[in-house]
């Protein structure tokens, strides 16, 4: 039959298709061709007919509770093309980032490091940490409550514990920000003085509040 030509169906053929509309389309097509010798009707033509008539199979393509997959317990057949691209035992994906991997956080410039410790949120064997904080706490213990680490030389990628100092959170606005003294942009020789003044001001203000 020429492509695009209209296919006519008899009333009996239509009743037959409607009766078995819930069958998989390929099985319905085979049965229809066998019953009516309609070799001019393809599977796609039958699908389009059912679509126009609104004759649906009732299947959603989703597994229902308790349904067993047809391939359960069956071994995947060997195919050289498939075998070549499968993960090998012990293999890791190309984007795997194991312990020791580092990257720079594009948002704040801190160094993020992967350490071999259980992630408390996901249970994974590794977890990401801020490298400067991780190394500082290894050397000095936990950061006191109400304190934060301040980068002394302004280079956040310098994660040596000696380059970081625990300061009260209230001191940070005195160093930078709208009313700060521009600590991060100041010359290296002025940074210690700026930090010392900010700490003295904070101590004086705290003492005045508690007096």
KOLVEX-726939 format. One record per residue (C-alpha): residue number from 1; residue in one letter; chain; x, y, z. Coordinates in Angstrom, 1 decimal. Example, Ala and Ser with C-alpha at 12.3 -4.5 7.8 and 13.67 -1.06 7.14 Angstrom:
num residu chaine px py pz
1 A A 12.3 -4.5 7.8
2 S A 13.7 -1.1 7.1
//
This chain:
num residu chaine px py pz
1 X A 0.0 0.0 0.0
2 X A 1.4 3.5 -0.9
3 X A 2.8 5.5 2.0
4 X A 0.2 7.8 3.5
5 X A -2.8 6.0 1.9
6 X A -5.8 5.6 4.1
7 X A -6.4 2.2 5.6
8 X A -10.0 1.0 5.8
9 X A -11.2 -1.4 8.4
10 X A -14.4 -3.4 8.5
11 X A -16.8 -3.2 11.4
12 X A -15.8 -6.8 12.4
13 X A -12.1 -5.8 12.3
14 X A -12.7 -2.8 14.5
15 X A -14.8 -4.8 17.0
16 X A -11.9 -7.3 17.1
17 X A -9.3 -4.7 17.8
18 X A -11.4 -3.0 20.4
19 X A -12.1 -6.3 22.1
20 X A -8.4 -7.1 22.5
21 X A -7.2 -3.5 22.9
22 X A -5.4 -4.2 26.2
23 X A -3.0 -6.6 24.5
24 X A 0.5 -5.4 23.8
25 X A 0.4 -3.8 20.3
26 X A 2.8 -6.2 18.7
27 X A 0.9 -9.3 19.9
28 X A -2.4 -7.7 18.9
29 X A -1.1 -7.0 15.4
30 X A 0.1 -10.6 15.0
31 X A -3.3 -11.9 16.1
32 X A -5.2 -9.4 13.9
33 X A -3.1 -10.2 10.8
34 X A -3.6 -13.9 11.4
35 X A -7.4 -13.6 11.9
36 X A -8.2 -11.3 9.0
37 X A -5.2 -11.8 6.6
38 X A -4.5 -8.1 6.6
39 X A -0.9 -8.1 5.6
40 X A -1.3 -4.5 4.5
41 X A -1.7 -3.3 8.2
42 X A 1.6 -2.6 10.0
43 X A 2.2 -2.5 13.7
44 X A 2.5 1.3 13.5
45 X A -0.8 1.6 11.6
46 X A -2.5 -0.4 14.3
47 X A -1.0 1.7 17.0
48 X A -2.3 4.9 15.3
49 X A -5.8 3.4 14.9
50 X A -5.9 2.6 18.6
51 X A -4.6 6.1 19.4
52 X A -7.3 7.8 17.3
53 X A -10.0 5.6 18.8
54 X A -8.7 6.1 22.4
55 X A -8.3 2.4 22.9
56 X A -5.6 2.2 25.5
57 X A -3.9 -0.8 26.9
58 X A -4.3 0.3 30.5
59 X A -0.6 -0.1 31.2
60 X A 1.4 2.8 32.6
61 X A 4.9 1.4 32.2
62 X A 5.4 1.4 35.9
63 X A 5.9 -1.6 38.2
64 X A 3.0 -2.3 40.5
65 X A 3.6 -3.4 44.1
66 X A 4.4 -7.1 44.2
67 X A 5.2 -7.3 40.5
68 X A 8.2 -9.4 39.6
69 X A 10.5 -8.2 36.7
70 X A 10.6 -10.7 33.8
71 X A 14.4 -10.8 33.9
72 X A 14.7 -11.4 37.7
73 X A 17.4 -14.0 38.4
74 X A 18.5 -14.1 34.7
75 X A 22.1 -13.5 33.8
76 X A 22.7 -10.6 31.4
77 X A 23.5 -12.1 28.0
78 X A 27.1 -11.4 26.8
79 X A 27.6 -8.9 24.1
80 X A 31.1 -7.6 23.3
81 X A 30.0 -4.0 22.9
82 X A 28.2 -4.0 26.2
83 X A 31.0 -5.8 28.0
84 X A 33.6 -3.2 26.8
85 X A 31.7 -0.4 28.5
86 X A 30.7 -2.1 31.8
87 X A 32.3 -1.2 35.1
88 X A 35.0 -3.6 36.0
89 X A 35.1 -5.0 39.6
90 X A 36.8 -2.5 41.8
91 X A 36.6 0.1 39.1
92 X A 35.7 3.7 39.9
93 X A 33.8 6.3 37.8
94 X A 35.8 9.0 36.0
95 X A 34.5 11.7 38.4
96 X A 35.4 9.8 41.6
97 X A 37.0 12.1 44.1
98 X A 38.7 10.1 46.8
99 X A 40.5 11.1 50.1
100 X A 43.1 13.8 49.5
101 X A 41.3 15.4 46.6
102 X A 41.2 19.2 46.8
103 X A 39.3 22.0 45.1
104 X A 38.8 25.7 45.5
105 X A 35.2 26.7 46.4
106 X A 34.1 29.1 43.7
107 X A 31.8 30.9 46.1
108 X A 34.1 31.9 48.9
109 X A 37.6 30.8 47.8
110 X A 38.3 28.3 50.6
111 X A 40.0 25.1 49.9
112 X A 37.7 22.0 50.1
113 X A 39.5 18.8 50.9
114 X A 38.1 15.2 50.9
115 X A 39.1 13.3 54.1
116 X A 38.8 9.6 54.9
117 X A 36.2 10.0 57.6
118 X A 32.6 8.8 57.7
119 X A 30.2 11.4 56.4
120 X A 27.6 12.0 59.2
121 X A 24.9 13.0 56.7
122 X A 25.2 10.3 54.0
123 X A 27.2 7.5 55.7
124 X A 29.8 7.6 53.0
125 X A 33.4 6.6 53.8
126 X A 34.7 10.1 53.0
127 X A 33.5 13.6 53.5
128 X A 34.4 17.2 52.4
129 X A 35.9 19.6 54.8
130 X A 37.3 23.1 54.8
131 X A 41.0 22.3 54.8
132 X A 42.2 25.3 56.8
133 X A 39.7 24.5 59.6
134 X A 40.4 20.8 59.5
135 X A 44.2 21.4 59.9
136 X A 43.8 24.1 62.5
137 X A 41.6 21.9 64.7
138 X A 44.0 19.0 64.3
139 X A 46.7 21.3 65.7
140 X A 44.8 23.3 68.3
141 X A 41.6 21.5 69.1
142 X A 38.0 22.5 68.4
143 X A 37.2 26.2 67.6
144 X A 35.8 27.8 70.8
145 X A 32.1 28.6 70.7
146 X A 31.5 32.1 69.5
147 X A 34.8 32.2 67.6
148 X A 35.8 31.8 63.9
149 X A 39.0 31.4 62.1
150 X A 40.6 34.5 60.4
151 X A 43.1 34.2 57.6
152 X A 46.1 36.3 58.7
153 X A 47.8 36.9 55.3
154 X A 44.6 37.3 53.3
155 X A 45.4 34.2 51.1
156 X A 42.7 31.7 51.8
157 X A 44.6 29.0 49.9
158 X A 47.4 29.1 52.5
159 X A 45.9 26.5 54.9
160 X A 48.9 26.2 57.2
161 X A 47.5 26.4 60.8
162 X A 49.9 29.2 61.6
163 X A 48.2 31.4 59.0
164 X A 44.8 31.2 60.8
165 X A 43.7 32.6 64.2
166 X A 40.6 32.0 66.2
167 X A 38.9 35.4 66.8
168 X A 35.6 36.3 68.3
169 X A 32.9 36.6 65.7
170 X A 32.2 40.2 66.7
171 X A 35.8 41.2 65.8
172 X A 35.3 40.2 62.1
173 X A 33.1 43.3 61.2
174 X A 35.8 45.5 62.7
175 X A 38.4 44.1 60.2
176 X A 36.4 44.2 57.0
177 X A 32.9 45.1 55.9
178 X A 31.2 48.5 55.7
179 X A 32.7 49.9 58.9
180 X A 35.8 47.8 59.0
181 X A 39.4 48.8 58.4
182 X A 40.0 46.9 55.2
183 X A 42.2 44.2 56.8
184 X A 42.3 41.9 53.8
185 X A 43.3 44.7 51.4
186 X A 45.9 46.3 53.8
187 X A 49.7 45.9 53.3
188 X A 51.1 42.8 55.1
189 X A 53.1 45.0 57.6
190 X A 49.9 46.7 58.8
191 X A 47.7 43.6 59.2
192 X A 49.0 42.7 62.7
193 X A 48.3 46.3 64.0
194 X A 44.8 46.4 62.5
195 X A 44.0 43.0 64.1
196 X A 45.4 44.0 67.5
197 X A 43.4 47.3 67.5
198 X A 40.2 45.4 66.6
199 X A 40.7 42.9 69.3
200 X A 41.4 45.7 71.9
201 X A 38.3 47.5 70.9
202 X A 36.2 44.3 71.2
203 X A 37.7 43.5 74.6
204 X A 37.0 47.1 75.9
205 X A 33.4 46.9 74.6
206 X A 32.8 43.5 76.2
207 X A 34.2 44.7 79.5
208 X A 32.0 47.8 79.5
209 X A 28.9 45.7 78.9
210 X A 29.7 43.4 81.8
211 X A 30.7 46.2 84.2
//
